Structure formats: C-alpha cells, structure tokens
Amino acid sequence: MFKGLVSGDETFVCADKAYGSQDHRNWLLANGIADRLMHKAQKNKPLVNWQVWFNKSVAIIRSGVERIFGVGKRSYGLGRARYRGIERVRGHFFMIAMAYNLRRAVTIVAPRDSLAA
C-alpha cells in the first residue's frame, strides 16, 4: 500500500511510525526520495536521542497536513464516504476541498476590519 501512495516525483515523504519499516526506507532510497518516515521504538529497545529529535521535526510538518484532514472529518463529514464508487467519492472529496479552500480564502484575503463587523 505504501508504494502505491508514492507517485515517484516527490522530493521527500513524511509518514507516521506505521510506515517506518526498513523495506520502505530502502525503497525510498532506491527511488531517490528523501526519507522522512518517523522511527518506531522496538520492544526493549527505546529510540535514541537523534530519533526522538527526528520524530519531533517530522511531526511539525505532518501536523499541518493532519490538521486539514481533521477539519474535513469534523466539519465536512469526511469520516465516512457518502457515495459508492471511487469516482463519486473522489468528486465529493474535491468538492469538500474546494469548500475548505474558499473558507480559508475568505479569512486570508478579507481585511481584518470587515471580519469584526
């Protein structure tokens, strides 16, 4: 599944600990993609200091992306597909993405004075 999510034109891939296997890291290296997969502690083998630091630095990048999906689930009903068929679900997702971007555009572009009124 991991390899199907990566299109190959990325400069780096950020992912959580579930994707942090050595197989995935080797595949990214072979395809010239920088590895930003979080490290997972093994049983009786805690993470070393640089791995903890690395996970925190990747978490900052991931939080911006995860926040958008959280808003989608909480405010726009993305927790469950409403339609059958990949094309309809994809269309629904794109409509929600447009609504999210329009909502953001209003708050970014609108002068602060008009928001207070």
Steps between C-alpha positions, in 0.01 A plus 500: 500500500782743585656478156163565339467827695833636374486623140878524459540872428521599867820641646417352842233292670373566855307225670420373847659209683279239334687551170850513652619153394844434358340373179329836446818690581700291250233553231510878553880499481498295179256749343697808606234623743607644836384297799292695755330193649468513876697245703325248722646358819531121516431283802778550759676740260397863550572770246836673519513879542541584130195286413287681758617833358434380145145390589427840654627683191288282269196546728513876438467444125233232536287707739420753227372227273320302770321815618331534159377140511378555857293801390365293211390221732361728768331769289439352156413135567813339357495228764285281278443483125151608398509350153581169335769487235843657499410774249206626708700488822786684329260765369352543846847537650596765242181694572582496871857609424366793296266599785789485746721713274221757447450523875873554550518754216234715664693519826836555326391762246233690697624805687496458876256794539225331297523180707425690820174642360 
